[in-house]
Amino acid sequence: MAEQTNMQQQDINQLLKVRHDKLAELQQAGKDPFRITKFDVTHHSMDMKENYDALEGQAVTAAGRMMFKRVMGKASFCNIQDLKGSIQVYVARDSIGEDSYKDFKKYDVGDILGITGEVFKTKTGEISIHASSVTLLSKSLQILPEKFHGLTDTDTRYRQRYVDLIMNQDVKETFIKRSKVLSSIRKFLDGQGFMEVETPMLVSNAGGAAARPFETHFNALNEDFKLRISLELYLKRLIVGGLERVYEIGRVFRNEGLDTRHNPEFTLMELYQAYTDYHGMMDLTENLYRYVAKEVTGSEIITYGEHTMDLSKPFERISMVDAVKKYAGVDFDAICSTQDAKKLADEHHIEYEDRHEKGDILNLFFEEYVEEHLIQPVFIMDHPVEISPLTKKKPENPEYVERFEFFMNGWEMANAYSELNDPIDQRERFEAQERLLAAGDEEANHMDEDFLNALSIGMPPTGGIGFGIDRMVMMMTDSGAIRDVLLFPTLKTMDK
């Protein structure tokens, strides 16, 4: 086995040497492709295919990576791949000249070519370019994976995304759709009067979510900073400042595990709207998801794996207590104390910590019995106050808050509040979080005096929401893992 591996490596080394030798020969002949700085492209592959009737016989200029070549004496065929797809090129010696044809025959799969010629159909009906000139724009000195097997090893695909994009057209389509998701969100929110803003990534106090932050050191100030875990507290400062409708799409960083739905850096979109509440955020979420789905997939009905989700119908709205009653058969309205809740957890074999209170236990029941059933779009409303330190309490029942989580496919897709704007209540919540920190909860929030000062100046009633953009893209592209929708996911460094 080792001998076979060594022989394969020797073969690869020889092929790489041939490519380097070809480059040296071109350079000695004054044809160095790396000296070319510009090539004007008039059409992409799909433009020619979709508009063939108008372009037949017309001169076009295209460019792309050569993915296939077949030399047949005085005439050859190749296939070039660009952003939008691929197109066949007919290369004849009499059309491009003898010297250029000799050069073309030495070009390798992977080289980037510029093609000028006329659009036509071959005898078999394939739309192609009849080349009048072929220009080598970049020499590929590395070997692409074998065509028919492609690049299939997932670790290599993530580490060498540039090769993955070349070899797997569906991967390219995923990231084109990701870009469309983002542009669609911006278009929708801009149309609703929201302003896109930017807030700091380096912060002295990482708050706004329950997560462990990454820490770093800023040499110029000789001060430790954290990478933000949320966008919330700065955006709410802007509501205090009178901006009324703001949103941000940006990276946040959480020092937690890796799995199919979690990456330590991910894209979050948060928005805040003055003079509305969590019901307003539900309406906005329904309309936003329908709009984005239609823009990206062409339909308000999307398929993910074995599930089909209908976004065209009104989304279900149900309280967390009622959801647990529905799926677990347990009524937390009938439970009066934390002691009773823990006894119930023991009976159902649900693990909890000593510090957990009744509301925490309710949330554990929800995670255990309910989440997996939430396939169709649904808002889980009215969460316990213990797990919602930044949310306004329900006036008629202060054990719960005006908060919802939006679920699809059994996943949490968004989290929203009627934002807490009482600075006295907020201070008490922060103090409770500080006690949790002291008890060993590394995900609890620190006291934020500047944020409390902002609330003391006065924040209007406000609705706020956070959307996980990566999970939204997974849903819109039927992608099995978050790494499939991140161009460069976090990976363990390979041993050197």
Number of C-alpha atoms within 10 A of each C-alpha: 6 7 8 9 10 11 12 12 12 12 12 14 11 12 15 16 14 13 19 16 13 18 21 14 13 15 14 10 9 10 16 17 17 12 11 12 7 7 14 9 14 12 13 20 22 15 13 21 18 11 10 17 11 10 16 17 15 12 16 19 21 22 25 24 23 24 20 15 18 13 13 11 9 12 15 17 18 19 19 25 24 17 17 14 16 20 22 22 25 20 27 22 18 11 16 18 13 13 9 15 21 12 15 21 16 10 20 20 20 21 19 23 23 21 24 22 23 19 24 21 15 13 7 6 8 12 20 25 31 25 23 19 17 21 18 19 21 19 22 19 18 16 14 16 14 9 11 7 8 14 19 12 9 12 10 12 20 19 18 14 18 13 16 24 19 20 23 14 15 12 20 20 16 22 18 14 19 22 13 17 24 16 14 20 19 19 14 17 18 15 10 11 12 20 17 14 13 13 16 9 18 16 16 14 18 27 23 18 19 19 20 20 23 16 15 13 12 11 8 6 7 8 10 13 18 19 22 27 27 25 27 23 20 17 23 27 19 18 22 20 13 12 16 19 24 23 24 21 22 18 18 18 22 22 16 14 9 13 11 10 14 16 21 18 18 20 16 21 21 22 25 30 25 20 14 16 21 24 18 16 24 23 12 15 19 19 15 16 20 17 20 24 21 18 17 21 15 11 15 18 15 19 14 16 11 6 12 13 17 17 21 15 13 12 18 11 16 14 15 25 22 18 23 23 18 13 15 15 11 17 14 21 9 9 13 10 13 15 12 14 21 22 13 17 17 12 9 12 9 14 11 14 9 6 10 15 18 21 21 21 23 22 18 18 26 20 12 15 16 19 20 14 14 18 16 18 24 22 27 24 25 24 26 25 22 19 16 21 24 24 26 26 24 17 10 7 9 12 15 23 26 25 32 26 22 26 22 23 22 16 17 18 20 22 20 27 30 28 27 22 22 18 18 11 16 21 17 13 20 20 15 18 21 17 15 17 15 11 11 11 16 13 17 23 26 18 19 16 12 11 17 20 12 20 21 14 11 16 23 18 17 25 27 27 26 23 21 17 24 24 23 21 25 21 20 21 23 16 17 14 15 20 22 22 23 21 19 14 17 15 12 7 7 6 4 3
